[in-house]
Amino acid sequence: LLIGMAYKKDISDVRESPAIDIFELLRGRGARVRYYDPHVPSLAIKDSVVNSVKLTPALLANTDCVVIITNHSRIDYEMIRKGASLIVDTRNVFKTGTKNVIKL
């Protein structure tokens, strides 16, 4: 599950967003990739349109890994921290480390 597809925080612009490259790379390697972004309800990636999913505890419980790419203000990071088994934090959202967070 990718969190944040926009180019930068709290906007909807996806032009030149590295999140699209990450999405395509993971999908190309066979991963089932979904995303959540409150500013980007749908997104054209290659020849398909992908929709943002609803961020819920059930979704997090059934997700192998959450990757935080864009750290929007309107995201419930505490729910992510509690519900995800593995989090890759590329934006230093989690200032203090927990056992399920990998910081990049």
N, C-alpha and C positions, 0 to 999 in steps of 0.2 A: 504494500500500500504506500503510494507516494503522497506526501503531504505538501501541498503547494506546488502549482504548476506555473504560476506567473513568474515573470522575470525578476520582480522584486516585491518586497513587502507591501501589502495592502493595496495592490492595484490589480487590474485584470489583463494587462498587456503580457502576452506570451511570446512576442517576437524575441528571438535569440535566447529564449529560456533554456538553460541546461537541463531542466526537468524533462523536456521533450526528448532529448538525446538519451537520457537515462531510461525513460519509458521504452523507447524503441530498442535500446540495447538489451534490456531485460526481457522484453517480449520476444526479441529475436533469438534469445537463448532458451526459450521455452517457458519462461515464467508467466504465470497468470498475474498480470499487472492491473491494478486499479488505482484511482487517485481520488483525493478529496481536496477541493479548493473552493472556499465560499465565494471567491471572486471570478472563478472560471467554471460555469455550470456545464459547458461542453467544449470539446476541443477536437479539431481535425488533426489526426496523426496519420500521415501517409494517405491511404485511400479509405480511411474509416473515420467515423465520428465516435468519440469516446465521451461518456458522461461522468461527471463527478458523482461519487457514491455518497450516501448519507453516513456520517461518522457516528457510529454507535458502539456501545460496549460489545454487542454481539459480533459486529464486524471485526473489531480488534481481537476478540477471542479466537476468531477463525482465520487470522492473518499470520503468516509466518514471520514477516518482518515489516516494520514501518520505517520509511526513510523520510526524514524531514528535510525538504529542499528549500522551501520558501516559508519563512516564519511569520505568517499573517497574524495580526492581533486578535482576530475573531475565532481562534481555534482553541478548543479545550485541551490544552496540553496535559493537564492533570489526569483527564480521562485516558489519554494516550499512555501516559506513564503507568497508570494502574492496570490498564487492560491489555497492553501489547507485551508479548513475550520477548521480543527483541526490537530495539529502536536504534537506528543509525541517525545520529543528530549532527547534521552538517552545518547547523546555524547556532550552536551553543544555546539552545533553548533551555536545556537542563543545566543549570549552573553547578549543581552538586551531582556527582555521579551516583547512579544506582546500578544494581547488578545487571539490569536489562538494557542499559544505555551504552552504546559505543559512540564516542565523540570523534568527529573528524575535523 
